[in-house]
Amino acid sequence: MKPLAGLFAKPKSDASLSAPVPVPSPLARTGWAATHRHKKGGYYRLISYGTNEADRTSVAIYDDAVGSVWVRAAAEFDDGRFTPLRSDDA
């Protein structure tokens, strides 16, 4: 039996800024499409903005092609680290 850890390892990539949007992993949910590109090259889908319960700050909730869900301060998500993709890029 293969260990599950290998299924969730991030693939090694040296994607350049002009790299095409990757095809979602077979582990991704059907219909996943990137909405943003991180400055380091990863592609993500913004799910929603929300509110951090502890301090009431605004947060961005987003995921990647393999289904990992991420939360970060909305100010960080909107400060240029993530570039919205044009509809013809996604």
N, C-alpha and C positions, 0 to 999 in steps of 0.2 A: 504494500500500500504506500502510495506517495504521500509525503508530508504536505499538509495544507499550506504551510508557510510559503512554498514556492509559487503557489497560485496567486498570491497577493503581492509579490515582489514587483517593484517598479522597474520597467525595462530600462536598460542603459541606452542613452540617446545623446547625440551631439547635434540636436536639431538646430538649424540656423533660423534666423528671423524670417526667412522666406520659405520655410518648410511648410508643406500642406498640412491642414488639420488632420490629425490621425483618425483612422477608423476606430470606433469604439471596440473595446475588448469584448469577447463573447460573454464575459462575466457582467457586462454592463446591462442595464435595463433597456428594454426595447424602446427605440425612439429617442435615445439620448443624443443631444447635439450640443456642441460647445457654443457658449455665448461670449466668452472672454478668453484672452491669451495672457498668461502671466509673463512678466518681463524676462523671466529665466527660461521661458519656452513651453511651459505646460499649458494644456487647454482645460478649461473648466466651464461648467454651466452654473450661472447664477440662479438659484432656486427662489430666493426671496430675501427681503430685508426683515429683520426682527428686532426685538428688544432684549438686551441682557437683563435677566431677572435680578441679579445682584446689585447692579448699579444704574440700571435703566438707560444704558447707552445703546446706541443703534449698532446692530451687527449685520453683516452680510452672511448668508448661508448659501454654500455652493458645493458642488460635487465634481468628481473627475470621471473619466470614462469607465473606470473599474468599479465605481460605486462608493468610493470613500467620500464621506461628507465632512466638510470643513466649515468652521465658523471663525470669523475675524471681525475686528472693529470695522464698521462701514467706512469710517474715515480712511483706513488703510486700503480697503478695497477700491475706494474711489480716488486715491491720491496719485494714480498713474502706474501703480504696480500691475494693474490689470487693464488691458485694452479691449474695449468692446469689439467684437467681430462684426463686420458688415454681413448682411444676410446672405450675400453671394460667397462669403468666406466659409460659412458653416455648413 
